[in-house]
Amino acid sequence: MKRLAPSMVVLAALALALVPACQTMSSEELKSSIEVLDYSSSWVSKYYQPWPPRLILVPQIKFRIKNIGAKPLTYVNFNAIYQFKGDPENFGDAFMAAIRAKAVEPGQTSDVIVLKSNMGVDGKNLAGIRDNPAWKSAFVRLFAISKGSHPVPLGVYDVSRDIDFKEPGPVGPKK
């Protein structure tokens, strides 16, 4: 019994040391702790095939967050829901467990977070996509989720119609 006492003390000390690291954050605390910075968006290639020609472009957003709260932000996940303007249904989404064990301390800013949709617009090439009537203006609803919180809406943002993809030139003998 005397041998177990030091082990129990060590285990109790470890448990107490881990409690602050496992603190949960309410939805209200999470929402009031996050400020979205440096938002940008574009359409990027999900799939490209030169022959037979096929190109799938998907929307992608990039942003950083600033911790404007009093507690460090750890284990924060982000969810982006993409939707075409005027359509009642979502056409794509993206989920990322972006902030893990390395906390974003109060006043600090995160690394760039990139959320690329799983679905997009299909065409034969860039011209075919630009002329595709299904390629309409889109927007994204951005959410954050942390341990102990419900999904928290961070905002609704327009998705630019900029395309970040260049088709390769024709392949053939050099003249």
C-alpha positions in Angstrom: 0.0 0.0 0.0 2.9 2.4 0.8 4.3 1.8 -2.7 1.0 2.8 -4.4 0.8 6.1 -2.5 3.5 7.9 -4.5 2.1 6.6 -7.8 -1.4 7.8 -6.9 0.0 11.3 -6.1 1.8 11.4 -9.4 -1.3 10.3 -11.3 -3.5 12.9 -9.5 -0.9 15.6 -10.3 -0.9 14.6 -14.0 -4.7 14.6 -14.1 -4.9 18.1 -12.5 -2.3 19.4 -15.0 -4.3 18.1 -17.9 -7.6 19.6 -16.8 -6.8 23.2 -18.0 -5.8 21.8 -21.4 -9.1 20.1 -21.8 -11.3 23.1 -21.0 -14.3 23.4 -23.2 -15.6 26.6 -24.7 -19.2 27.5 -25.0 -20.7 28.6 -28.3 -21.0 32.2 -27.1 -17.3 32.2 -26.0 -16.1 30.7 -29.3 -18.1 33.2 -31.4 -16.9 36.2 -29.3 -13.2 35.0 -29.6 -12.9 34.7 -33.4 -12.4 37.5 -35.9 -12.0 36.4 -39.6 -9.1 38.2 -41.3 -7.6 38.2 -44.8 -10.6 36.4 -46.5 -10.1 35.6 -50.2 -11.8 33.2 -52.6 -11.4 31.7 -56.1 -12.3 28.7 -58.2 -9.6 26.0 -58.4 -9.2 22.8 -60.3 -10.5 19.6 -58.7 -10.0 17.5 -61.8 -8.4 18.1 -65.2 -8.2 15.7 -68.1 -6.9 16.9 -71.5 -8.4 14.1 -73.6 -11.3 13.6 -73.7 -11.5 17.2 -72.4 -12.9 17.6 -68.9 -12.4 20.2 -66.2 -14.1 20.4 -62.8 -13.7 23.7 -60.9 -14.6 24.1 -57.2 -14.7 27.1 -55.0 -12.0 27.6 -52.4 -11.8 30.1 -49.6 -8.7 31.2 -47.6 -8.7 33.1 -44.4 -7.0 33.5 -41.0 -8.5 34.0 -37.7 -7.5 36.3 -34.9 -8.2 35.3 -31.3 -9.9 38.4 -29.8 -11.0 36.5 -26.6 -9.3 35.9 -23.3 -8.6 32.1 -23.6 -6.3 30.3 -26.1 -8.1 28.7 -29.0 -7.4 25.0 -29.4 -9.2 22.2 -31.2 -11.2 24.5 -33.5 -12.8 23.0 -36.6 -14.2 24.9 -39.5 -17.0 24.1 -41.9 -17.8 25.9 -45.1 -21.2 25.4 -46.8 -21.2 26.5 -50.5 -24.4 27.6 -52.2 -25.3 29.3 -55.5 -27.2 32.5 -55.1 -30.9 31.9 -55.7 -30.7 28.1 -55.2 -32.2 26.7 -52.0 -29.8 23.8 -51.8 -26.1 23.6 -51.0 -23.8 22.4 -53.8 -20.7 21.6 -51.8 -19.0 21.8 -48.5 -15.6 21.5 -46.8 -14.6 20.6 -43.3 -11.2 21.1 -41.6 -9.8 20.4 -38.2 -7.6 23.5 -38.5 -6.5 24.4 -35.1 -5.2 21.5 -33.1 -2.8 21.2 -30.2 -0.9 24.4 -31.1 -3.2 27.1 -29.6 -3.9 30.5 -31.0 -3.2 32.6 -28.0 -5.2 35.8 -27.2 -4.2 38.6 -29.6 -2.5 36.1 -32.0 -3.5 35.2 -35.6 -3.7 31.7 -37.0 -1.9 30.4 -40.1 -3.9 30.5 -43.3 -6.8 28.1 -43.4 -7.9 26.8 -46.8 -11.4 25.2 -47.3 -11.9 23.7 -50.8 -15.4 22.5 -51.7 -16.0 18.9 -52.6 -18.3 19.8 -55.5 -18.3 22.4 -58.2 -18.9 23.0 -61.9 -18.1 20.6 -64.7 -17.1 21.5 -68.2 -14.8 20.6 -71.1 -12.4 23.5 -70.6 -12.2 27.0 -69.1 -14.3 28.5 -71.9 -16.9 25.8 -71.4 -17.2 26.6 -67.7 -17.3 30.3 -68.2 -20.2 29.8 -70.6 -22.0 27.2 -68.5 -25.3 28.6 -67.1 -24.9 26.4 -64.0 -21.8 28.5 -63.0 -23.6 31.3 -61.1 -22.6 33.6 -58.4 -22.0 31.8 -55.2 -21.6 32.4 -51.5 -20.2 30.5 -48.5 -21.5 30.2 -44.9 -18.6 29.7 -42.6 -18.9 28.0 -39.2 -16.5 27.2 -36.3 -16.9 24.3 -33.9 -14.9 23.6 -30.8 -15.0 21.0 -28.0 -18.1 21.8 -26.0 -19.7 24.1 -28.5 -22.4 23.9 -31.2 -21.5 25.1 -34.7 -21.1 28.9 -34.5 -21.8 31.0 -37.6 -18.8 33.3 -38.4 -20.3 34.9 -41.5 -21.6 34.7 -45.0 -19.1 35.6 -47.7 -19.3 36.0 -51.5 -17.2 33.6 -53.6 -15.3 35.5 -56.3 -15.6 34.3 -59.9 -11.8 34.5 -60.3 -10.4 31.2 -61.6 -7.0 30.1 -60.3 -6.3 27.6 -63.1 -4.5 27.8 -66.4 -5.0 25.2 -69.1 -1.7 23.7 -70.4 -0.8 24.6 -73.9 -1.1 22.2 -76.8 1.3 19.3 -77.0 3.0 18.6 -80.2 6.2 19.0 -82.2 8.0 22.3 -81.8 8.2 24.4 -84.9 
